[in-house]
Amino acid sequence: MKEITIEKDTIYVEKKNVFGNNLVYPICLQAKLLTALTGQKTLTHDAINIIKALKYSVKEYINKEL
């Protein structure tokens, strides 16, 4: 997977449906570091709200090959 160049104060995530559960995975380095703080592999809705409260913008990365 291609590493994403990050913008200041923006993190990129990818939404996946795994066994009927909608999960949010970190894509960029900043998102991975923030996820590591939670001790999980994915970001919960509550974690995303806290990240937004820290003035980060959360954007979904859509990996589509044309």
PQR file with spaces between the fields and no chain letter, atoms N, CA, C, O and H, PARSE charges and radii, in Angstrom:
ATOM       1  N    MET     1       0.849   -1.172    0.000 -0.4000 1.5000
ATOM       2  CA   MET     1       0.000    0.000    0.000 -0.0000 2.0000
ATOM       3  C    MET     1       0.896    1.237    0.000  0.5500 1.7000
ATOM       4  O    MET     1       1.928    1.273    0.670 -0.5500 1.4000
ATOM       5  N    LYS     2       0.494    2.219   -0.741 -0.4000 1.5000
ATOM       6  CA   LYS     2       1.251    3.461   -0.864 -0.0000 2.0000
ATOM       7  C    LYS     2       1.108    4.292    0.407  0.5500 1.7000
ATOM       8  O    LYS     2       0.003    4.452    0.926 -0.5500 1.4000
ATOM       9  H    LYS     2      -0.344    2.190   -1.286  0.4000 1.0000
ATOM      10  N    GLU     3       2.226    4.822    0.908 -0.4000 1.5000
ATOM      11  CA   GLU     3       2.193    5.712    2.071 -0.0000 2.0000
ATOM      12  C    GLU     3       1.702    7.081    1.618  0.5500 1.7000
ATOM      13  O    GLU     3       2.124    7.584    0.577 -0.5500 1.4000
ATOM      14  H    GLU     3       3.123    4.693    0.486  0.4000 1.0000
ATOM      15  N    ILE     4       0.827    7.670    2.387 -0.4000 1.5000
ATOM      16  CA   ILE     4       0.201    8.935    2.024 -0.0000 2.0000
ATOM      17  C    ILE     4       0.994   10.094    2.608  0.5500 1.7000
ATOM      18  O    ILE     4       1.408   10.049    3.767 -0.5500 1.4000
ATOM      19  H    ILE     4       0.484    7.262    3.233  0.4000 1.0000
ATOM      20  N    THR     5       1.204   11.121    1.814 -0.4000 1.5000
ATOM      21  CA   THR     5       1.812   12.349    2.303 -0.0000 2.0000
ATOM      22  C    THR     5       0.743   13.107    3.078  0.5500 1.7000
ATOM      23  O    THR     5      -0.354   13.348    2.575 -0.5500 1.4000
ATOM      24  H    THR     5       0.868   11.157    0.873  0.4000 1.0000
ATOM      25  N    ILE     6       1.076   13.473    4.293 -0.4000 1.5000
ATOM      26  CA   ILE     6       0.075   14.098    5.141 -0.0000 2.0000
ATOM      27  C    ILE     6       0.120   15.601    5.070  0.5500 1.7000
ATOM      28  O    ILE     6       1.168   16.204    4.838 -0.5500 1.4000
ATOM      29  H    ILE     6       1.967   13.277    4.701  0.4000 1.0000
ATOM      30  N    GLU     7      -1.040   16.196    5.275 -0.4000 1.5000
ATOM      31  CA   GLU     7      -1.150   17.638    5.405 -0.0000 2.0000
ATOM      32  C    GLU     7      -1.084   17.944    6.898  0.5500 1.7000
ATOM      33  O    GLU     7      -1.413   17.100    7.732 -0.5500 1.4000
ATOM      34  H    GLU     7      -1.891   15.706    5.463  0.4000 1.0000
ATOM      35  N    LYS     8      -0.665   19.137    7.217 -0.4000 1.5000
ATOM      36  CA   LYS     8      -0.600   19.517    8.622 -0.0000 2.0000
ATOM      37  C    LYS     8      -1.991   19.458    9.238  0.5500 1.7000
ATOM      38  O    LYS     8      -2.955   19.972    8.671 -0.5500 1.4000
ATOM      39  H    LYS     8      -0.398   19.823    6.541  0.4000 1.0000
ATOM      40  N    ASP     9      -2.084   18.835   10.387 -0.4000 1.5000
ATOM      41  CA   ASP     9      -3.326   18.729   11.161 -0.0000 2.0000
ATOM      42  C    ASP     9      -4.426   17.953   10.439  0.5500 1.7000
ATOM      43  O    ASP     9      -5.609   18.180   10.696 -0.5500 1.4000
ATOM      44  H    ASP     9      -1.302   18.417   10.847  0.4000 1.0000
ATOM      45  N    THR    10      -4.053   17.046    9.545 -0.4000 1.5000
ATOM      46  CA   THR    10      -5.017   16.189    8.853 -0.0000 2.0000
ATOM      47  C    THR    10      -4.556   14.751    8.961  0.5500 1.7000
ATOM      48  O    THR    10      -3.389   14.444    8.717 -0.5500 1.4000
ATOM      49  H    THR    10      -3.093   16.862    9.336  0.4000 1.0000
ATOM      50  N    ILE    11      -5.478   13.867    9.329 -0.4000 1.5000
ATOM      51  CA   ILE    11      -5.149   12.448    9.321 -0.0000 2.0000
ATOM      52  C    ILE    11      -6.050   11.744    8.306  0.5500 1.7000
ATOM      53  O    ILE    11      -7.175   12.170    8.046 -0.5500 1.4000
ATOM      54  H    ILE    11      -6.426   14.117    9.527  0.4000 1.0000
ATOM      55  N    TYR    12      -5.530   10.666    7.748 -0.4000 1.5000
ATOM      56  CA   TYR    12      -6.275    9.891    6.750 -0.0000 2.0000
ATOM      57  C    TYR    12      -6.571    8.512    7.292  0.5500 1.7000
ATOM      58  O    TYR    12      -5.707    7.849    7.866 -0.5500 1.4000
ATOM      59  H    TYR    12      -4.616   10.320    7.959  0.4000 1.0000
ATOM      60  N    VAL    13      -7.821    8.089    7.097 -0.4000 1.5000
ATOM      61  CA   VAL    13      -8.272    6.783    7.566 -0.0000 2.0000
ATOM      62  C    VAL    13      -8.975    6.062    6.425  0.5500 1.7000
ATOM      63  O    VAL    13      -9.336    6.666    5.415 -0.5500 1.4000
ATOM      64  H    VAL    13      -8.523    8.628    6.631  0.4000 1.0000
ATOM      65  N    GLU    14      -9.159    4.775    6.606 -0.4000 1.5000
ATOM      66  CA   GLU    14      -9.866    3.969    5.618 -0.0000 2.0000
ATOM      67  C    GLU    14     -10.954    3.190    6.337  0.5500 1.7000
ATOM      68  O    GLU    14     -10.693    2.534    7.346 -0.5500 1.4000
ATOM      69  H    GLU    14      -8.865    4.285    7.426  0.4000 1.0000
ATOM      70  N    LYS    15     -12.168    3.261    5.821 -0.4000 1.5000
ATOM      71  CA   LYS    15     -13.290    2.519    6.397 -0.0000 2.0000
ATOM      72  C    LYS    15     -13.367    1.148    5.740  0.5500 1.7000
ATOM      73  O    LYS    15     -13.275    1.026    4.519 -0.5500 1.4000
ATOM      74  H    LYS    15     -12.380    3.794    5.002  0.4000 1.0000
ATOM      75  N    LYS    16     -13.538    0.112    6.569 -0.4000 1.5000
ATOM      76  CA   LYS    16     -13.686   -1.253    6.061 -0.0000 2.0000
ATOM      77  C    LYS    16     -14.808   -1.934    6.823  0.5500 1.7000
ATOM      78  O    LYS    16     -15.010   -1.689    8.012 -0.5500 1.4000
ATOM      79  H    LYS    16     -13.612    0.211    7.561  0.4000 1.0000
ATOM      80  N    ASN    17     -15.535   -2.796    6.118 -0.4000 1.5000
ATOM      81  CA   ASN    17     -16.544   -3.612    6.757 -0.0000 2.0000
ATOM      82  C    ASN    17     -15.944   -4.999    6.953  0.5500 1.7000
ATOM      83  O    ASN    17     -15.659   -5.703    5.984 -0.5500 1.4000
ATOM      84  H    ASN    17     -15.370   -2.995    5.152  0.4000 1.0000
ATOM      85  N    VAL    18     -15.754   -5.387    8.214 -0.4000 1.5000
ATOM      86  CA   VAL    18     -15.146   -6.671    8.545 -0.0000 2.0000
ATOM      87  C    VAL    18     -16.164   -7.484    9.333  0.5500 1.7000
ATOM      88  O    VAL    18     -16.525   -7.126   10.454 -0.5500 1.4000
ATOM      89  H    VAL    18     -15.986   -4.815    9.001  0.4000 1.0000
ATOM      90  N    PHE    19     -16.620   -8.576    8.740 -0.4000 1.5000
ATOM      91  CA   PHE    19     -17.616   -9.460    9.370 -0.0000 2.0000
ATOM      92  C    PHE    19     -18.827   -8.686    9.873  0.5500 1.7000
ATOM      93  O    PHE    19     -19.336   -8.958   10.961 -0.5500 1.4000
ATOM      94  H    PHE    19     -16.327   -8.867    7.830  0.4000 1.0000
ATOM      95  N    GLY    20     -19.285   -7.725    9.085 -0.4000 1.5000
ATOM      96  CA   GLY    20     -20.471   -6.949    9.424 -0.0000 2.0000
ATOM      97  C    GLY    20     -20.214   -5.769   10.340  0.5500 1.7000
ATOM      98  O    GLY    20     -21.146   -5.043   10.686 -0.5500 1.4000
ATOM      99  H    GLY    20     -18.872   -7.504    8.202  0.4000 1.0000
ATOM     100  N    ASN    21     -18.965   -5.564   10.738 -0.4000 1.5000
ATOM     101  CA   ASN    21     -18.614   -4.427   11.598 -0.0000 2.0000
ATOM     102  C    ASN    21     -17.910   -3.358   10.777  0.5500 1.7000
ATOM     103  O    ASN    21     -16.963   -3.649   10.047 -0.5500 1.4000
ATOM     104  H    ASN    21     -18.208   -6.153   10.457  0.4000 1.0000
ATOM     105  N    ASN    22     -18.379   -2.110   10.900 -0.4000 1.5000
ATOM     106  CA   ASN    22     -17.731   -0.994   10.209 -0.0000 2.0000
ATOM     107  C    ASN    22     -16.561   -0.518   11.066  0.5500 1.7000
ATOM     108  O    ASN    22     -16.756   -0.028   12.178 -0.5500 1.4000
ATOM     109  H    ASN    22     -19.148   -1.873   11.493  0.4000 1.0000
ATOM     110  N    LEU    23     -15.350   -0.665   10.543 -0.4000 1.5000
ATOM     111  CA   LEU    23     -14.145   -0.307   11.274 -0.0000 2.0000
ATOM     112  C    LEU    23     -13.402    0.806   10.556  0.5500 1.7000
ATOM     113  O    LEU    23     -13.498    0.936    9.336 -0.5500 1.4000
ATOM     114  H    LEU    23     -15.192   -1.063    9.639  0.4000 1.0000
ATOM     115  N    VAL    24     -12.658    1.612   11.314 -0.4000 1.5000
ATOM     116  CA   VAL    24     -11.893    2.719   10.765 -0.0000 2.0000
ATOM     117  C    VAL    24     -10.417    2.454   11.043  0.5500 1.7000
ATOM     118  O    VAL    24      -9.992    2.408   12.198 -0.5500 1.4000
ATOM     119  H    VAL    24     -12.580    1.506   12.305  0.4000 1.0000
ATOM     120  N    TYR    25      -9.636    2.279    9.972 -0.4000 1.5000
ATOM     121  CA   TYR    25      -8.210    1.967   10.073 -0.0000 2.0000
ATOM     122  C    TYR    25      -7.371    3.194    9.750  0.5500 1.7000
ATOM     123  O    TYR    25      -7.708    3.954    8.842 -0.5500 1.4000
ATOM     124  H    TYR    25      -9.981    2.316    9.034  0.4000 1.0000
ATOM     125  N    PRO    26      -6.278    3.394   10.486 -0.5600 1.5000
ATOM     126  CA   PRO    26      -5.383    4.510   10.177  0.2800 2.0000
ATOM     127  C    PRO    26      -4.592    4.220    8.908  0.5500 1.7000
ATOM     128  O    PRO    26      -4.231    3.071    8.653 -0.5500 1.4000
ATOM     129  N    ILE    27      -4.321    5.247    8.113 -0.4000 1.5000
ATOM     130  CA   ILE    27      -3.554    5.087    6.877 -0.0000 2.0000
ATOM     131  C    ILE    27      -2.235    5.841    6.963  0.5500 1.7000
ATOM     132  O    ILE    27      -1.182    5.272    6.675 -0.5500 1.4000
ATOM     133  H    ILE    27      -4.614    6.180    8.321  0.4000 1.0000
ATOM     134  N    CYS    28      -2.272    7.106    7.352 -0.4000 1.5000
ATOM     135  CA   CYS    28      -1.045    7.912    7.399 -0.0000 2.0000
ATOM     136  C    CYS    28      -0.325    7.723    8.738  0.5500 1.7000
ATOM     137  O    CYS    28      -0.888    7.167    9.682 -0.5500 1.4000
ATOM     138  H    CYS    28      -3.127    7.568    7.586  0.4000 1.0000
ATOM     139  N    LEU    29       0.897    8.183    8.807 -0.4000 1.5000
ATOM     140  CA   LEU    29       1.718    8.013   10.002 -0.0000 2.0000
ATOM     141  C    LEU    29       1.082    8.671   11.223  0.5500 1.7000
ATOM     142  O    LEU    29       1.054    8.071   12.298 -0.5500 1.4000
ATOM     143  H    LEU    29       1.354    8.635    8.041  0.4000 1.0000
ATOM     144  N    GLN    30       0.568    9.899   11.076 -0.4000 1.5000
ATOM     145  CA   GLN    30      -0.057   10.580   12.211 -0.0000 2.0000
ATOM     146  C    GLN    30      -1.242    9.785   12.748  0.5500 1.7000
ATOM     147  O    GLN    30      -1.407    9.658   13.961 -0.5500 1.4000
ATOM     148  H    GLN    30       0.590   10.386   10.203  0.4000 1.0000
ATOM     149  N    ALA    31      -2.062    9.253   11.856 -0.4000 1.5000
ATOM     150  CA   ALA    31      -3.217    8.466   12.287 -0.0000 2.0000
ATOM     151  C    ALA    31      -2.763    7.192   12.994  0.5500 1.7000
ATOM     152  O    ALA    31      -3.367    6.778   13.984 -0.5500 1.4000
ATOM     153  H    ALA    31      -1.928    9.356   10.870  0.4000 1.0000
ATOM     154  N    LYS    32      -1.697    6.571   12.485 -0.4000 1.5000
ATOM     155  CA   LYS    32      -1.172    5.364   13.123 -0.0000 2.0000
ATOM     156  C    LYS    32      -0.637    5.664   14.516  0.5500 1.7000
ATOM     157  O    LYS    32      -0.819    4.866   15.435 -0.5500 1.4000
ATOM     158  H    LYS    32      -1.207    6.907   11.681  0.4000 1.0000
ATOM     159  N    LEU    33       0.023    6.810   14.681 -0.4000 1.5000
ATOM     160  CA   LEU    33       0.545    7.189   15.996 -0.0000 2.0000
ATOM     161  C    LEU    33      -0.596    7.475   16.977  0.5500 1.7000
ATOM     162  O    LEU    33      -0.540    7.058   18.134 -0.5500 1.4000
ATOM     163  H    LEU    33       0.171    7.459   13.934  0.4000 1.0000
ATOM     164  N    LEU    34      -1.618    8.177   16.519 -0.4000 1.5000
ATOM     165  CA   LEU    34      -2.765    8.449   17.388 -0.0000 2.0000
ATOM     166  C    LEU    34      -3.503    7.165   17.748  0.5500 1.7000
ATOM     167  O    LEU    34      -3.992    7.027   18.869 -0.5500 1.4000
ATOM     168  H    LEU    34      -1.664    8.516   15.579  0.4000 1.0000
ATOM     169  N    THR    35      -3.589    6.230   16.816 -0.4000 1.5000
ATOM     170  CA   THR    35      -4.226    4.945   17.088 -0.0000 2.0000
ATOM     171  C    THR    35      -3.411    4.149   18.098  0.5500 1.7000
ATOM     172  O    THR    35      -3.976    3.461   18.948 -0.5500 1.4000
ATOM     173  H    THR    35      -3.192    6.341   15.905  0.4000 1.0000
ATOM     174  N    ALA    36      -2.098    4.238   18.009 -0.4000 1.5000
ATOM     175  CA   ALA    36      -1.233    3.529   18.954 -0.0000 2.0000
ATOM     176  C    ALA    36      -1.495    3.987   20.392  0.5500 1.7000
ATOM     177  O    ALA    36      -1.359    3.199   21.328 -0.5500 1.4000
ATOM     178  H    ALA    36      -1.639    4.797   17.318  0.4000 1.0000
ATOM     179  N    LEU    37      -1.863    5.232   20.566 -0.4000 1.5000
ATOM     180  CA   LEU    37      -2.188    5.732   21.901 -0.0000 2.0000
ATOM     181  C    LEU    37      -3.396    5.023   22.500  0.5500 1.7000
ATOM     182  O    LEU    37      -3.502    4.897   23.720 -0.5500 1.4000
ATOM     183  H    LEU    37      -1.974    5.872   19.805  0.4000 1.0000
ATOM     184  N    THR    38      -4.300    4.562   21.653 -0.4000 1.5000
ATOM     185  CA   THR    38      -5.507    3.892   22.149 -0.0000 2.0000
ATOM     186  C    THR    38      -5.251    2.424   22.475  0.5500 1.7000
ATOM     187  O    THR    38      -6.053    1.794   23.165 -0.5500 1.4000
ATOM     188  H    THR    38      -4.214    4.664   20.662  0.4000 1.0000
ATOM     189  N    GLY    39      -4.133    1.872   21.983 -0.4000 1.5000
ATOM     190  CA   GLY    39      -3.845    0.460   22.221 -0.0000 2.0000
ATOM     191  C    GLY    39      -4.646   -0.465   21.317  0.5500 1.7000
ATOM     192  O    GLY    39      -4.686   -1.674   21.543 -0.5500 1.4000
ATOM     193  H    GLY    39      -3.482    2.384   21.422  0.4000 1.0000
ATOM     194  N    GLN    40      -5.279    0.093   20.298 -0.4000 1.5000
ATOM     195  CA   GLN    40      -6.099   -0.685   19.367 -0.0000 2.0000
ATOM     196  C    GLN    40      -5.514   -0.599   17.966  0.5500 1.7000
ATOM     197  O    GLN    40      -4.583    0.168   17.721 -0.5500 1.4000
ATOM     198  H    GLN    40      -5.246    1.076   20.114  0.4000 1.0000
ATOM     199  N    LYS    41      -6.062   -1.389   17.048 -0.4000 1.5000
ATOM     200  CA   LYS    41      -5.643   -1.334   15.646 -0.0000 2.0000
ATOM     201  C    LYS    41      -6.556   -0.433   14.829  0.5500 1.7000
ATOM     202  O    LYS    41      -6.217   -0.042   13.712 -0.5500 1.4000
ATOM     203  H    LYS    41      -6.818   -2.012   17.248  0.4000 1.0000
ATOM     204  N    THR    42      -7.715   -0.106   15.388 -0.4000 1.5000
ATOM     205  CA   THR    42      -8.691    0.728   14.690 -0.0000 2.0000
ATOM     206  C    THR    42      -9.073    1.910   15.579  0.5500 1.7000
ATOM     207  O    THR    42      -8.778    1.935   16.773 -0.5500 1.4000
ATOM     208  H    THR    42      -7.992   -0.423   16.295  0.4000 1.0000
ATOM     209  N    LEU    43      -9.737    2.887   14.961 -0.4000 1.5000
ATOM     210  CA   LEU    43     -10.207    4.052   15.696 -0.0000 2.0000
ATOM     211  C    LEU    43     -11.709    3.941   15.929  0.5500 1.7000
ATOM     212  O    LEU    43     -12.469    3.660   15.003 -0.5500 1.4000
ATOM     213  H    LEU    43      -9.977    2.867   13.991  0.4000 1.0000
ATOM     214  N    THR    44     -12.126    4.158   17.154 -0.4000 1.5000
ATOM     215  CA   THR    44     -13.546    4.144   17.477 -0.0000 2.0000
ATOM     216  C    THR    44     -14.143    5.521   17.197  0.5500 1.7000
ATOM     217  O    THR    44     -13.421    6.490   16.959 -0.5500 1.4000
ATOM     218  H    THR    44     -11.508    4.386   17.907  0.4000 1.0000
ATOM     219  N    HIS    45     -15.458    5.587   17.230 -0.4000 1.5000
ATOM     220  CA   HIS    45     -16.150    6.865   17.042 -0.0000 2.0000
ATOM     221  C    HIS    45     -15.720    7.848   18.132  0.5500 1.7000
ATOM     222  O    HIS    45     -15.502    9.026   17.851 -0.5500 1.4000
ATOM     223  H    HIS    45     -16.044    4.800   17.423  0.4000 1.0000
ATOM     224  N    ASP    46     -15.597    7.375   19.364 -0.4000 1.5000
ATOM     225  CA   ASP    46     -15.171    8.242   20.467 -0.0000 2.0000
ATOM     226  C    ASP    46     -13.750    8.748   20.251  0.5500 1.7000
ATOM     227  O    ASP    46     -13.469    9.920   20.502 -0.5500 1.4000
ATOM     228  H    ASP    46     -15.774    6.418   19.592  0.4000 1.0000
ATOM     229  N    ALA    47     -12.847    7.879   19.787 -0.4000 1.5000
ATOM     230  CA   ALA    47     -11.462    8.288   19.530 -0.0000 2.0000
ATOM     231  C    ALA    47     -11.409    9.345   18.433  0.5500 1.7000
ATOM     232  O    ALA    47     -10.637   10.300   18.527 -0.5500 1.4000
ATOM     233  H    ALA    47     -13.075    6.927   19.583  0.4000 1.0000
ATOM     234  N    ILE    48     -12.216    9.181   17.404 -0.4000 1.5000
ATOM     235  CA   ILE    48     -12.259   10.161   16.316 -0.0000 2.0000
ATOM     236  C    ILE    48     -12.764   11.506   16.822  0.5500 1.7000
ATOM     237  O    ILE    48     -12.260   12.552   16.412 -0.5500 1.4000
ATOM     238  H    ILE    48     -12.843    8.406   17.328  0.4000 1.0000
ATOM     239  N    ASN    49     -13.759   11.489   17.714 -0.4000 1.5000
ATOM     240  CA   ASN    49     -14.258   12.744   18.288 -0.0000 2.0000
ATOM     241  C    ASN    49     -13.178   13.446   19.103  0.5500 1.7000
ATOM     242  O    ASN    49     -13.080   14.673   19.061 -0.5500 1.4000
ATOM     243  H    ASN    49     -14.168   10.639   18.047  0.4000 1.0000
ATOM     244  N    ILE    50     -12.370   12.699   19.838 -0.4000 1.5000
ATOM     245  CA   ILE    50     -11.276   13.288   20.617 -0.0000 2.0000
ATOM     246  C    ILE    50     -10.216   13.864   19.683  0.5500 1.7000
ATOM     247  O    ILE    50      -9.692   14.951   19.925 -0.5500 1.4000
ATOM     248  H    ILE    50     -12.449   11.703   19.872  0.4000 1.0000
ATOM     249  N    ILE    51      -9.904   13.136   18.624 -0.4000 1.5000
ATOM     250  CA   ILE    51      -8.922   13.616   17.643 -0.0000 2.0000
ATOM     251  C    ILE    51      -9.405   14.921   17.009  0.5500 1.7000
ATOM     252  O    ILE    51      -8.618   15.846   16.808 -0.5500 1.4000
ATOM     253  H    ILE    51     -10.330   12.253   18.427  0.4000 1.0000
ATOM     254  N    LYS    52     -10.693   14.991   16.697 -0.4000 1.5000
ATOM     255  CA   LYS    52     -11.251   16.227   16.144 -0.0000 2.0000
ATOM     256  C    LYS    52     -11.211   17.356   17.163  0.5500 1.7000
ATOM     257  O    LYS    52     -11.008   18.514   16.796 -0.5500 1.4000
ATOM     258  H    LYS    52     -11.332   14.239   16.860  0.4000 1.0000
ATOM     259  N    ALA    53     -11.405   17.030   18.451 -0.4000 1.5000
ATOM     260  CA   ALA    53     -11.328   18.036   19.506 -0.0000 2.0000
ATOM     261  C    ALA    53      -9.906   18.587   19.631  0.5500 1.7000
ATOM     262  O    ALA    53      -9.713   19.708   20.102 -0.5500 1.4000
ATOM     263  H    ALA    53     -11.570   16.090   18.749  0.4000 1.0000
ATOM     264  N    LEU    54      -8.916   17.804   19.212 -0.4000 1.5000
ATOM     265  CA   LEU    54      -7.518   18.246   19.198 -0.0000 2.0000
ATOM     266  C    LEU    54      -7.193   19.061   17.946  0.5500 1.7000
ATOM     267  O    LEU    54      -6.032   19.368   17.674 -0.5500 1.4000
ATOM     268  H    LEU    54      -9.073   16.893   18.830  0.4000 1.0000
ATOM     269  N    LYS    55      -8.237   19.406   17.191 -0.4000 1.5000
ATOM     270  CA   LYS    55      -8.142   20.258   15.994 -0.0000 2.0000
ATOM     271  C    LYS    55      -7.526   19.559   14.788  0.5500 1.7000
ATOM     272  O    LYS    55      -6.955   20.212   13.915 -0.5500 1.4000
ATOM     273  H    LYS    55      -9.180   19.158   17.413  0.4000 1.0000
ATOM     274  N    TYR    56      -7.640   18.230   14.736 -0.4000 1.5000
ATOM     275  CA   TYR    56      -7.233   17.489   13.543 -0.0000 2.0000
ATOM     276  C    TYR    56      -8.438   17.330   12.633  0.5500 1.7000
ATOM     277  O    TYR    56      -9.570   17.205   13.100 -0.5500 1.4000
ATOM     278  H    TYR    56      -8.104   17.700   15.445  0.4000 1.0000
ATOM     279  N    SER    57      -8.193   17.335   11.358 -0.4000 1.5000
ATOM     280  CA   SER    57      -9.218   17.018   10.373 -0.0000 2.0000
ATOM     281  C    SER    57      -9.057   15.536   10.032  0.5500 1.7000
ATOM     282  O    SER    57      -7.941   15.061    9.821 -0.5500 1.4000
ATOM     283  H    SER    57      -7.273   17.436   10.978  0.4000 1.0000
ATOM     284  N    VAL    58     -10.162   14.817    9.980 -0.4000 1.5000
ATOM     285  CA   VAL    58     -10.126   13.381    9.672 -0.0000 2.0000
ATOM     286  C    VAL    58     -10.742   13.193    8.298  0.5500 1.7000
ATOM     287  O    VAL    58     -11.912   13.510    8.082 -0.5500 1.4000
ATOM     288  H    VAL    58     -11.069   15.202   10.152  0.4000 1.0000
ATOM     289  N    LYS    59      -9.939   12.670    7.359 -0.4000 1.5000
ATOM     290  CA   LYS    59     -10.406   12.464    5.991 -0.0000 2.0000
ATOM     291  C    LYS    59     -10.307   10.989    5.634  0.5500 1.7000
ATOM     292  O    LYS    59      -9.373   10.293    6.033 -0.5500 1.4000
ATOM     293  H    LYS    59      -8.989   12.413    7.534  0.4000 1.0000
ATOM     294  N    GLU    60     -11.299   10.530    4.870 -0.4000 1.5000
ATOM     295  CA   GLU    60     -11.293    9.142    4.424 -0.0000 2.0000
ATOM     296  C    GLU    60     -10.457    9.013    3.153  0.5500 1.7000
ATOM     297  O    GLU    60     -10.638    9.758    2.189 -0.5500 1.4000
ATOM     298  H    GLU    60     -12.058   11.095    4.546  0.4000 1.0000
ATOM     299  N    TYR    61      -9.550    8.059    3.176 -0.4000 1.5000
ATOM     300  CA   TYR    61      -8.726    7.758    2.009 -0.0000 2.0000
ATOM     301  C    TYR    61      -9.404    6.627    1.253  0.5500 1.7000
ATOM     302  O    TYR    61      -9.671    5.565    1.817 -0.5500 1.4000
ATOM     303  H    TYR    61      -9.403    7.454    3.959  0.4000 1.0000
ATOM     304  N    ILE    62      -9.680    6.855   -0.019 -0.4000 1.5000
ATOM     305  CA   ILE    62     -10.316    5.827   -0.843 -0.0000 2.0000
ATOM     306  C    ILE    62      -9.295    5.345   -1.843  0.5500 1.7000
ATOM     307  O    ILE    62      -8.878    6.091   -2.729 -0.5500 1.4000
ATOM     308  H    ILE    62      -9.464    7.717   -0.477  0.4000 1.0000
ATOM     309  N    ASN    63      -8.894    4.104   -1.702 -0.4000 1.5000
ATOM     310  CA   ASN    63      -7.846    3.515   -2.531 -0.0000 2.0000
ATOM     311  C    ASN    63      -8.486    2.839   -3.737  0.5500 1.7000
ATOM     312  O    ASN    63      -8.813    1.653   -3.697 -0.5500 1.4000
ATOM     313  H    ASN    63      -9.232    3.498   -0.982  0.4000 1.0000
ATOM     314  N    LYS    64      -8.661    3.602   -4.804 -0.4000 1.5000
ATOM     315  CA   LYS    64      -9.250    3.052   -6.027 -0.0000 2.0000
ATOM     316  C    LYS    64      -8.251    3.163   -7.161  0.5500 1.7000
ATOM     317  O    LYS    64      -7.677    4.222   -7.415 -0.5500 1.4000
ATOM     318  H    LYS    64      -8.395    4.565   -4.836  0.4000 1.0000
ATOM     319  N    GLU    65      -8.064    2.062   -7.820 -0.4000 1.5000
ATOM     320  CA   GLU    65      -7.164    2.062   -8.977 -0.0000 2.0000
ATOM     321  C    GLU    65      -7.977    2.324  -10.225  0.5500 1.7000
ATOM     322  O    GLU    65      -9.006    1.683  -10.441 -0.5500 1.4000
ATOM     323  H    GLU    65      -8.530    1.202   -7.613  0.4000 1.0000
ATOM     324  N    LEU    66      -7.540    3.242  -11.036 -0.4000 1.5000
ATOM     325  CA   LEU    66      -8.286    3.575  -12.261 -0.0000 2.0000
ATOM     326  C    LEU    66      -7.723    2.832  -13.450  0.5500 1.7000
ATOM     327  O    LEU    66      -8.221    2.985  -14.566 -0.5500 1.4000
ATOM     328  H    LEU    66      -6.704    3.763  -10.860  0.4000 1.0000
